[in-house]
Amino acid sequence: MSAMLHLFNDLGYKNVVAIFDGDKATDAETNKKEYPKYRIIVLPKDDIRDKPPCTKKDSKEYPCYRAMKEGLVTENGKMKDGTSEILIELLNSINTAMTQCGTVDVQDN
């Protein structure tokens, strides 16, 4: 995510919203300091969707070693009980940030 924010900044984007997984809150705080004009949001869960644990190599190219990650929605994208309010708040926060910034403004290089 940091690389993308850096790229957007270099290209002159002023209207940027970044959403970090809950387990990346430290990275989000670092980026908030580096890009104070951008709206950085941290999810209240480790991920947007559930991810099962993985303890074996799925392939040679992509070894998978991770614990279960709980998300706001199921692995299949179905909303969990009690998350609709969180998702509505998240979308409203994004909408507010984008509206306050106005239109996308890119500097000519």
Buried (B, 14 or more C-beta within 10 A) or exposed (E): BEEEBEEBBEEEBBBBBBBBBBBBEEBBEEBBEEBEEBBBBBBEBBBBBBBEEBEEEEEEEEEEEEEEBBBBBEEEEEEBEEBEEBBEEBEEBBEEBBEEBEEEEEEEE
